[in-house]
């Protein structure tokens, strides 16, 4: 059973995991280096726990203690009960959901491990917006993608904002980082995947024409918001695919585009 500890000092060293959560640069460096990430809100905390992540501690405002009582009673991690005002001073923002947990990261699998059993894979290049990362993971989980591969410079899927936007879907879709880019794509092709680059370029086939749902193994490549896939990534692809647009719209937000494309890639998609 976890200890319930009331804390009234925002400088208490036991709250260190939660300090400065709005300082993106600080957290980007600290969290991977220290092997932790922050889960925010009851649903996300429960999903992290159910996915097998070890809890280091929880930070709760008083009204959330009863809500999280079953988790508190089950796990041997300290639980710090604080006022909403103190939580805001520690974290740097108003914790609307009233519950935070510091979780221990797991070792990442290798890309080769994931490619052995996957058939539908997302490949992201230089996606650094945490909201987009979270949205893409949520769509990947909902629409049946098997795994996510990240270029070396992609943002951290376990950063608090990504986890929150994904509603914990980052815990249900396995992911790995490619060690080199774009050379790392060669290993994806060697594993039997067709590399499809999603681009608004007019030279690309529409997703209906390409019919990725009929392909045996598909790796759908997505680029960063605005810039899209790099020239090197486009050259490395087997085929370019696009989402047909109407009313003069030239492109979609990468999170929205990903959802549309995932549906088109999914095995068993109904014929149009």
URUR-V505541 format. One record per residue. N is the residue number from 0. PSI is psi in radians with two decimals (none if undefined). Layout:
N,PSI
N,PSI
This chain:
0,2.37
1,2.64
2,2.39
3,2.00
4,2.14
5,2.23
6,2.31
7,-0.06
8,2.02
9,-0.30
10,0.12
11,2.15
12,-0.34
13,-0.27
14,0.20
15,-0.63
16,-0.42
17,0.01
18,2.42
19,0.75
20,-0.33
21,-0.10
22,1.63
23,-0.81
24,-0.72
25,-0.83
26,-0.58
27,-0.64
28,-0.76
29,-0.86
30,-0.90
31,-0.67
32,-0.64
33,0.02
34,0.58
35,2.88
36,2.87
37,2.23
38,2.34
39,2.23
40,2.63
41,-0.87
42,-0.76
43,-0.72
44,-0.78
45,-0.69
46,-0.65
47,-0.77
48,-0.78
49,-0.46
50,-0.01
51,0.20
52,2.35
53,2.35
54,2.29
55,-0.75
56,2.94
57,2.62
58,1.98
59,2.47
60,2.77
61,-0.72
62,-0.25
63,-0.10
64,-0.82
65,-0.67
66,-0.69
67,0.26
68,-0.71
69,-0.63
70,-0.75
71,-0.77
72,-0.41
73,-0.52
74,2.43
75,0.96
76,2.56
77,2.52
78,2.12
79,2.04
80,2.14
81,2.84
82,2.72
83,-0.62
84,-0.74
85,-0.69
86,-0.71
87,-0.68
88,-0.65
89,-0.84
90,-0.49
91,0.07
92,2.88
93,2.06
94,1.53
95,-0.67
96,-0.13
97,0.02
98,2.23
99,2.61
100,2.41
101,2.14
102,2.64
103,2.25
104,2.74
105,2.72
106,2.40
107,2.50
108,2.91
109,2.78
110,-0.69
111,-0.68
112,-0.81
113,-0.65
114,-0.30
115,-0.68
116,-0.22
117,2.71
118,-0.40
119,1.93
120,2.46
121,2.35
122,2.06
123,2.37
124,2.09
125,0.55
126,1.89
127,-0.04
128,2.09
129,-0.55
130,-0.77
131,-0.71
132,-0.83
133,-0.75
134,-0.71
135,-0.74
136,-0.69
137,-0.77
138,-0.68
139,-0.73
140,-0.79
141,-0.57
142,0.25
143,0.37
144,2.51
145,-0.52
146,2.84
147,2.33
148,2.37
149,2.41
150,2.79
151,-0.45
152,0.21
153,2.70
154,2.88
155,2.05
156,-0.36
157,0.16
158,2.53
159,-0.78
160,-0.72
161,-0.79
162,-0.77
163,-0.84
164,-0.62
165,-0.16
166,0.61
167,0.06
168,-0.37
169,-0.30
170,-0.30
171,-0.25
172,2.00
173,2.56
174,2.79
175,2.84
176,2.33
177,2.39
178,-0.52
179,2.73
180,2.31
181,0.10
182,-0.56
183,-0.35
184,-0.40
185,-0.66
186,-0.52
187,-0.79
188,-0.73
189,-0.42
190,0.06
191,0.25
192,2.48
193,2.19
194,1.92
195,2.09
196,2.09
197,2.09
198,2.59
199,0.04
200,2.39
201,-0.37
202,-0.26
203,2.62
204,2.58
205,2.73
206,-0.59
207,-0.71
208,-0.75
209,-0.50
210,1.00
211,-0.37
212,-0.28
213,-0.17
214,2.63
215,-0.88
216,2.23
217,2.32
218,1.93
219,2.10
220,2.26
221,2.43
222,3.10
223,2.76
224,2.30
225,-1.13
226,-0.54
227,-2.86
228,2.52
229,2.84
230,-0.69
231,-0.69
232,-0.70
233,-0.71
234,-0.62
235,-0.30
236,2.71
237,-0.55
238,2.58
239,2.40
240,2.67
241,2.82
242,2.08
243,2.40
244,2.69
245,2.97
246,0.54
247,0.11
248,2.25
249,-0.34
250,2.92
251,2.77
252,2.49
253,-0.56
254,-0.74
255,-0.75
256,-0.69
257,-0.78
258,-0.79
259,-0.81
260,-0.66
261,-0.69
262,-0.70
263,-0.55
264,-0.45
265,2.39
266,2.42
267,0.21
268,2.35
269,2.52
270,2.48
271,none
